[in-house]
Amino acid sequence: METIAVIFGSRSAEHDVSIVTALASIIKPLELTKKYRVEAVYIAKDGAWYWDEKLKDIKLFTSGGIQDYLHRTQPTSVQFDGGMTLVKASGIAGRKQTRKIDLVFPATHGTYGEDGALMGLLDMAGIPYVGCGVAASAVAMDKVLSKQVAVATGIPVSNFLAFTKAELERQPGAAVKSIVKTLSYPLFVKPAHLGSSIGISRVTTDTELRNALEVASHYDDRVIVEEAVPNLIELTLPVMGNDRPQPAMLERPLTKAEDFFDFDTKYIGNGKGGGKKGGGKGANTGYSEVPAKLEQSLYDKAEKLGVEVYKKFGCSGLARVDLLVDEKTGTVYFNEINPLPGSLYAHNWNRAGVSNVELVQKLVGYAKERFVERQALNTTFNTNFLQQF
């Protein structure tokens, strides 16, 4: 029986969302297959790793008991020995418990995970993992870089400007003047590397713009300012696969442009999103339209662009492509791409005829396929270079 480590948590602003994705949308379906031994690996907010069956229980986290657990538990060590082995004290003096990992299923949203950091570590260890590789993850998680790649490859995007945190701190007034001169309100101000709508603001005045730039730069060292698309239809498209990607269904959030999803709207209490990304029991899944009700020609156009983005960004395993449509002109713009969609966007795949159990099995299969292909590449080169010294 293969052993799969599901890694979640990490030093990220999306830490809590990651926990729900791992426990509800990955670990449970993997265990239901009865094909794998599933190990829960939790990375705490301080970066320490823990491995325990108890970490599969959501109540440990919702009750606040996780703090007591971390206080009395020794962190797990990880050996990268031609693979990956988890090592922890067994409770019996001098003995250790070990588990060799065959494949990793990352559930780490945001920094030090979804951004390619964890993928780089796993590549160096020589272990297969689910999802996008280092380059695609890094590009996808950088909203500025992803827009630049889109422009360079002929993918339409709305007008935007980008600033570093240092620039905003040194000359905040100059930044505002540049934005107002180049772009038209309403605008969206976003941290470049965060997901879950953290730190995002919609602004319509110079005062709101100044405040929004300050908020976004609090969370990130790079900020992007985007011009709103008029006559807006928002669409999102989950895609999975490697060289022959398969789209799920175009999904349309049922909100107005001014009611864009901030973190609370998406995940907390009474918002229309109501916890969608984590997919918990309290989630209100009625906030969107699946499939999106569009004219067939527009539906096909948006779906085609979503798959094109997935390919051009070099994605593998899965991702979710977000699109913006000007309903009046029929123009479809790339907005951003999420290399690890929360809850794997399983609700959408379900509507497309793929169950939660089938979804995780397909993703494991894509991970193995990609690993075999990469292993066939020659990464060494013999030379006589050192003989001259």
N, C-alpha and C positions, 0 to 999 in steps of 0.2 A: 504493500500500500504506500503510495506516494505521500510525502509530508509537505504540506503547504503552510508557510508562515504568512499570516495576515498582519501587516505592520500598520499601526495607526497612532494617532496622537501627534506628537512632535512639537517642536518649538515654532508654532505657527498661530496666527490670529484665528485660523480656522480649526484649531485644536478640537473643540467640542463637536463641531459638525463631523469631523473625521471619525470620532468615536461612534456616532450613530451610523454612519455609512458602513463602517467595519462590522459592527455587531449585527445590524439588522439586514444589510443588503449583501454582505459577502460571506461572513462566517456561517450564518444559518443555512443559506442555500448550498454552500460547499459541503456542509455536514450532511445535508439531506441527500446528496448524491451517493453517500456511503462508499465513495471511491477514494477518499483522501483522509489522512490524519491532519486535522487542522489545528495549528498552534497560534494562539493569540499573543502578539508581541506589541506591547504598548510602550511608546516613547513619551515620557513625562515632559512637562513644560520646561524642566531644567535640562532636558536632553538625555537623561538616564533611561536605559532600556530595561523592560521587565517582561518576563515570560511566565504565564501561569494560566491554568484553566479558569481560575476565579475571574480573570479579566474578560471572560466571555459574557459575564452577567452585567447587563446595563444598570441594574440596581446599585452595583458597586459605585458607579459614577453619579447616578441621579440622587443617591442618598447622601453624598458627600463622604462616603466611607473610603474613597480612593486615597484621601490624604492620610488616614490612619494606616491603610495598607502600605503606602509608600514609606511611611515613617518606620515601620517595623520589618520591611522586606529589603533584602539585599538586591541591588540591581543585577541583571543578567549580563554576562559578558558574551561577546560574539567573536568566534574564531573564523577568520577567512583563510581556510586551508585548502585551496583548490575547490572551494565551495563555501558553504556557510554552515556553521555549527553553533547552536545555542548552548550556553554553559551556565549553570547556577548551582548554588549550594543546595543539597537535598534535605538539610535539617539534621542529618546524621553526621557526627563529627568526622571531618576529613574526607567526606564523600561528596561527589558532585554528580549532578544529573545533566546529561547531554542529549541533544537532539539534532541530527543531521537534517538539513533542509534541502528539499529537492527543487522547490519553486517558491517565489515570493509573490504575494498579491498585495501591492501597496494600496493603502487607503488613506495616505497622508496628504490631505489637502494643503495647498499653499506652500509656504517656504520650508526648506529643508526636506522636501518630499516631492510634491507635484511639480516643483520647479526644475527637476532634473538632478538635484543633489543626491537623493537616495539612489536614483537610477545609475549614476556614475559609480557609486560604491558597489552596487550589485554587478555592474559590468566588469569592474576590476576583479571582483571575487569570482567571476565566471559562473553566475547562477541565473537561470531564466526568471523573468518576471513579467507580470501582466502590465500592459499599457505602453505608452509612448517611450521612446528612448531619450537619451540625454538631450540631444540637439532639439528635437521636436518639442520636448517638455519645456526647455529653457525659452525657446522662441514663443511658444504658446502662452507661457506665464508672464511674459513681458509685453504689456499692451502696446508699448511704443515700438518695440522691435517687430511685433507681429503685424502692426500696421505698415511698417516700412517694408517688410517682406511681401505683404499683400500688394503694395504699390509697385514694387520691383517686379512682381510676377503678373501684373495686369489685372489684379482683382480690385474691383471698385471699393473705395472706403469714403466715409464722410471727411470733410476738412478737419485737420487737427494740428495742434502744436504740442511740443514736449519741453519740459524744464527739469533741471536737476534741483534737488533740495537746496544745494549751495547757491544756485542762481536765485532762487526764490527768497532765500534769507538775505542775500547780499543786495539784491535790487528788486524788492517786491513790486514797487511802483512801475518799474520798467517792464516787468512781466505782464502786469495788468494792461499797460498801454499797448504792448505788442499784441496781446490777445484781442483786445477791443478793436484794434486797427485791422486785424487779419480775419477774425471770425465774427459771426453774427449770433446774437442771443436768439433762443436759449442755448446754453452750453452745459455739457457734462464735464465735471472735474473728477479725476480718478487717480488713486495710487496706481503705479504702473504694474505692480507685481501681485496685488492681492485679489482674491476672489470673494464670493459670498456677499458682494456689494458693500464691503467694509470700506468706510472712508469716502464713499461716492456722494457727490452733491449735484443737484440740478440747479442752475443759477440763471437769473434773468436781469441782474443789475450788477454794477461795478462793485458795490459793497458786498453783495453775496459772493461775487467772484473772489474778492480778497480773502474772505473768511474760508471759502471752500479750498483755496490753494493752501492755506495754513493747515486746515484739517488733513488734507491729503498728504502733505509733506510730513505730517506727524507720524504717518504710518509707513512711509516709503522714502527712498532717496531719489525717486524719479516720479514725476507727475505728468499726466496727459490731459489735455483739454480738447474736447471734441464738440464739433458743431452738431446740433440736433438735426435729425432728418425730418423734413416736413411731411405731413399727411402719413404719419408713421403707422406701420404694421411691424411689430416685433415677431420674429420667428426663431425657433431653435431646432436644430437637427442633430440627434444622436447618430453617430456612425461607428461601426466596428469593422475590424478586419485588418489585413496587412496590405499586400499589393492589389487585392481586389476588394475594396471596402464596400460594405453593405449599409445603406441608410435605414434608419427606423422610420418614424413618421414626423413630418413637420408639425411643430407644436406652436400655438399662438397664445401668449399670455393675454388674458382678458382684462387689460388695464389701459388707462389713458396715459399719454406720455408724461403728464405731470405727476402721475402716481407710480413712478418707477420704483422698483423693488430695492429698498435699503435692507440692511441685515434684519431689522425687526420685522419688517413686512414679510420677508421670506420665511423666517424661522420662529418668530415668537408670537404666541397667543393668537390674537384676533386679526392679524394681517391676512390679506387675501391669499398670500403665499402659504401662510400657516405651517411652516416647517417642511416644505416640499423637498428641499435638498436632502435632508436627513431621512425623510420618509417615515417618521415616527408615527405612533398611534394618533397623535393629535393633528396630523397633517391634513390640511384641507386640499384635496386634489382636484377640486372643482374650479380652480382659478384659471385654468387654461383649456384650450380647445385642441383635442387630439383625435384625428388629424385636423390641421388648420383648414378652415373653410375658405378656400380661395378659388378663383378661376383656374381651371386645369393648366392653362399655359403659364400662369404665374407660379403655381405650385411646382410645376416641372422645372421652371427656370431657377427657382430658389433651391430646390433639391439638388439640381445639377451643380450650382455654385457651391453648396455646402460640401458635396463630395469632392469637388475640385480643390477647395481649401484644404481638406483633409489630406489629399494626395500631395499638393504642393508644399505643405508644411512637413511632409515626411512622417505623418502620424502612423502609429501601429497599435493594434489592440483595440483601443476605443478612444473616443473624444466626443465632445459636443460642440457644434459650430453654431454661433449666434449671428443672426442676420437681421438687417434693418431694411424695410421696404418703403419706398415712397409710393403710396397707393395710387396717387394721381398720375405719376409718370411711369410706374411699373419698374422703376430702377431698384435693383437689389444690391445692397451694400454689405460687405463683411464688417462685423462689429468686433467679435473676439472669439477665441477658441479655448475651450476648457479641456485639458488633457486628462482630467480625472473628474468627470461629472458626479456630483453628489448622488448617493443611492444608486450610482451607475445609470441613472435615469431609467430604472427598471420599469416604472409605470408606463413609459412610452414604448419600450420594447415589448411589454405585455400586450399592448394594443396592436403591435405589429406581429403578434403571434409567437413571441419568444418568452417563455416562462423565466422566472428568476433562476431556477436550477439550470435550465438550458443556457441562460446567459453566462453564468459563471463558468460553466463547462466550455462553452465556446471561447471565452476569454483565456482560459487556461490553455486550450488548444492553440490559439494564436500565439501565445507566449512561447510555447514549445517550438512551434514552427519557425518563429523569428530567431530563436536561440540556435536552432540547428543551422539555419542559413548563415548566421553570423559566425558560428564555429567553423564553417567551411572556408572562411576568409583567412588569408595568410597575414598574420600580424607581426611576423618576425622577418628579419633579413640578415643573412650571414655576410660579414665583410671581414677584411683583414685590417680594418682601421686601427685597432688597438696594437697591432704588431709594430707600429712605427714609434711607440713610446717605450 
